[in-house]
């Protein structure tokens, strides 16, 4: 049945981003007035493509998350707003630039592979484009700031200049998940390490996923590009044959069979090769001064904790650290991106055979902080499982009687590891293709409504004592980024979170492809029937809403106008705040048509709409990620530093690569 996509369409502004750096650019007020009691410095980060793309969109329609991080700092003072931006120039950034521009190094070039950027001789790009973590030691005179990424080490930046200063931990302090030597080792970490302001400790994670890991497939994809033309043609013809409509049902059945077969085969191989490529999870603790401390996490039966998807976030309470296997899947299917450039049909076939849906549950692992002792190397976790998949969650700091309170946003049947491909068919406008200009955008035509959860979990047993889950079928589609009062006037975190501000992307029909529909049509926790999902009479707008966590009710909300979506909210306390979690402002990025803007809401009056809107023609930030706010900035004074030459010298085992680092990397870190 043909379901014409209604207007307005998804904003094109979210698909483009500039790599131009700005310095103290004054923003234009296009609505209202800048509050005079709004102060401090708002940090936003966003992927802006690579040296190969020159900005967004990425070439070949690769995932928009695959790109260098651009740091944006909005400075508020006396009713005026200026913006400063800086690319996150890590050592691998300079290697990427040199191998792309200098013919002498082109054999070591990085290439885009879906969510990641990889070189078979240099390793994995650490694109640090997802989030921030503010932290400090007991002796620091100012807050420090790190930028983070799921597939690499975090880096500390100078809050004043925005320059990258040092990685957190040297290369020898992180364990790669592949048994190969790369100058840029493939490391899996988290985009949301956590900081305990009461003890001045940072908690991070370093893990590996055995043979199911994606970079082995990267080598396979490089080999695909070298296939003889005759074999390419054969694969293309098979793909075209299987793609005919009469074969769709048996093809889907074959796809499910092939997924099961490959999972069993890989599991058998892993059983024999665990020594070479084991599953591992290390919890790391850092005091901001010395080396990272490590503890390997094991299950009560003595086996290692096994991560199936990713650890996008972790949280800390007074007595526990909570890790979650989150629903950002990273596997072979996430790096398939035009492996045979002349055959989109072959790419479609490979994706169909390799791709699986994300897990509908959220495994969590609870670590007692009392077990993190200097004289032990392994710690036993308390496992638990939360029904419904999760990407972002928070915990109260207090855990009375060992009871952990967890606040979750469930992205139900919403797969941020998938993106719109050139060959995708629109579910609402079949048999037409999805709009080509959407190539690389999250395939976020959600297959069910999102939900908000609150869980009481026994920290000693992992047992879920109580749960409350709510949802709104109008405005909870694609619940993503969050904001809350994360620091009190004292600088310490609140011991209990009573209000959380969430944003939802909204439901955009053009982002729902037939591939995603087929992948999630059998979702086990369905709240909205498939028939209702495909009915477009009811609006499902992007929304900004405040959750009262005590009552588990939405206390306030604002729905974006048609054709707009709200992203990246940040709570900013007002000057001379009364200290409550609603006495301040929510600052967001907003996209509509070809416009990207900054909107300001009163935190206790979202429903009244934005009180101020800001923009500038030169400020082209594309799809933004996470944010943070600092009351003050200053040139970095901390002495912690990992010298770049010392960090990499032992990893450079080829004269040509040594020359690359000497000429193109080291000079930027003298």
Residue, then its C-alpha position, 0 to 999 in steps of 0.5 A: x500500500x502506498x503511503x505518501x510521506x506528509x510534509x513537512x519533511x525531516x530538516x536538511x539542516x541536521x544533515x550538513x555541518x561545516x568544519x570551519x573554526x570560529x573565534x568569538x563569533x557573536x550570535x544573532x538574537x532572532x527571537x526574544x532576549x538573552x536572559x541577563x542571569x544566564x552565565x557561564x559557558x555551554x559546551x556542545x560537541x558534534x561530528x562534522x565529517x572527516x578530511x575526506x568529506x570536508x564536512x557533512x554530509x559524509x561521502x558515500x552516505x556513511x553514518x553521520x556519527x563517523x566524523x571528527x568532533x567539533x567542540x562548540x563553546x557558547x560564552x554567556x555574559x551580560x546578555x551577550x552570547x559569543x561562540x568559539x569552535x575547535x576541531x578535536x585534533x588528536x594524534x590520529x587526526x593528523x595522521x588521517x590528514x597526512x595520509x589523505x593529502x600526501x601521496x607519499x603516505x596514501x597507502x596508509x589511508x583511513x577509510x570510512x566504514x559505517x560508524x567507524x574510520x579505519x586504516x589496515x596499517x594504522x588502526x582505528x580513528x579515535x574521533x572523540x565526537x560524542x560527549x564531555x565529562x567535567x571533573x577535578x581533583x581535590x587540589x585543582x583550582x578549576x574544573x577540567x574537561x574531557x571529550x569522549x568516544x565509544x571506540x577510543x580513549x578519552x582526551x582532556x582539553x583546555x577549556x580556554x583554548x579548546x585544544x586537545x591536551x592529553x589522552x587519559x591513560x597512555x597506550x600501555x594502560x589500555x587493552x586493545x581487543x585485537x591481537x594485532x599491533x597498530x599505531x592507533x590500537x582499536x580500543x573500546x571504551x564508553x562515551x559516558x565515563x562518570x565522576x564522583x564529586x564527593x571522592x574526586x574519582x573518575x570511573x571508565x571502562x575498557x572492554x573487548x568483544x572476542x571474535x564478534x568484533x567488527x574490525x576483523x570484518x573491516x579486513x574482509x571488506x578491504x578484501x572485497x574491494x579487490x575481488x575480480x570483476x567477474x565475481x563482483x558481477x556474480x554477487x551483484x546478479x544474485x543480489x538483484x535476483x533475491x531482491x525481487x518482490x516475490x522472494x521477499x518473504x523467503x529471503x527474510x526467512x533465509x536472513x533469520x536462518x543465516x543470522x542464527x547460523x553465523x552466530x552459532x559458527x562464530x560462537x564455536x570458533x570463539x570457544x577455541x580461540x578465547x585465549x587469543x581474543x578473549x572477552x574482557x571488561x575492565x573497570x578503570x578508576x582514575x584520580x586525575x593525577x596518576x596512572x589508571x587503576x584496573x579491575x577485570x570484571x567477572x561473573x559469579x561463576x568465574x567467567x568473564x563479563x561478556x558485552x554483546x553490543x556496547x557500554x555506551x554509559x556507566x553510572x556511579x552511586x555512593x557504594x556502587x558502579x553500574x555498567x550496562x550493555x547498551x543498545x548501541x550495537x557495533x558489529x560487522x553490519x555497522x562497518x559495511x558501507x559500500x564495500x564494492x563501490x559499483x554494486x549497491x545490490x551486493x552491499x544490500x545483500x551483505x547487510x541483509x545477511x549480516x544484520x541483526x536487530x538489537x537486543x530488546x533487554x538491557x543487561x546490567x552489571x553492578x560493582x561494589x566500590x568496596x571490592x575495588x582494592x589495590x591488592x586485587x585484580x578481579x572483581x565479581x559483579x552482580x548481574x541483572x536484566x532490565x526488560x526494554x533496551x536502553x542507551x542512556x540512564x542515570x542513577x541517584x547518588x544515594x543508595x540507602x540500604x543498598x538500594x540503587x535507583x536507576x532512571x532510564x530512557x528506553x529507545x524501543x525498537x529504535x536502532x541508532x546503529x543503522x542509517x539510511x542507505x542509498x538503496x533503501x526503500x521508503x516504507x511510507x512511499x514504496x516502491x520509491x527509494x528513501x530520499x538520497x539527501x538523507x543518506x547517512x542519517x540515523x534510520x530513526x523511523x522508530x518501530x515503537x514508542x519510547x518509554x521512561x523507566x525508574x527501577x529500584x535494584x538491590x546492589x548486593x543481589x542485582x534483584x529488581x525490587x520495583x519498577x515503573x515505566x510510562x510512555x506517551x504515544x504522542x511525544x515519546x518517539x526517539x527519546x534520546x538526550x537528557x539534562x538535569x541539575x548535575x551540580x549543586x552550588x557547592x560544585x557537588x552532585x545532587x544525592x537524588x535526581x528529582x527532575x530530568x529533562x528529556x528530548x525526543x526526536x519525534x517520528x519522521x516517516x522518511x526515516x523509516x525504511x522497509x529494511x528497518x520495518x522488517x528488522x523490528x516488525x516482531x519486536x517483543x515489547x510492542x506498545x503501538x500495533x503495527x497498523x497504528x504505527x503506519x497511520x499518520x493522522x496523529x502527530x508525533x512531534x519532537x518534544x522537550x519534557x520534564x520528568x518528575x522522577x518521584x511521581x513518574x509523571x511528565x510535569x511539563x513539556x513543549x512540542x516543537x513546531x511541524x518540521x522542527x526537532x529539538x536536540x542536545x538539552x543542557x540545564x544551566x542554573x540561573x545566577x543567584x539560583x535558589x538551588x532547586x533543580x528547576x531554577x534555571x534554563x534549558x538550552x537546546x540546539x534546534x533544527x528546522x528546514x535549512x536552519x539550525x538555531x539555539x533555543x533557550x527555555x525557562x526550566x520551570x516553564x517549558x510549556x511557555x515555549x522558548x524565550x530566546x532564539x539565537x543563530x548565525x549564518x556561519x554557525x553550521x553545526x549539524x546533528x549535535x550530540x551531548x553537552x555540558x556547562x561550566x561556570x568558569x573557564x581558564x587556561x589549563x594548569x593541571x600537570x597530568x600529561x602523556x607525551x605523544x612521542x613516548x606514547x607511540x614510539x614503541x608501536x611504530x614498527x615500520x620505517x614509513x610509519x615512523x616517518x609519517x609520525x615524525x613529519x606529520x604527527x609529532x610536530x603538533x605536540x611539541 
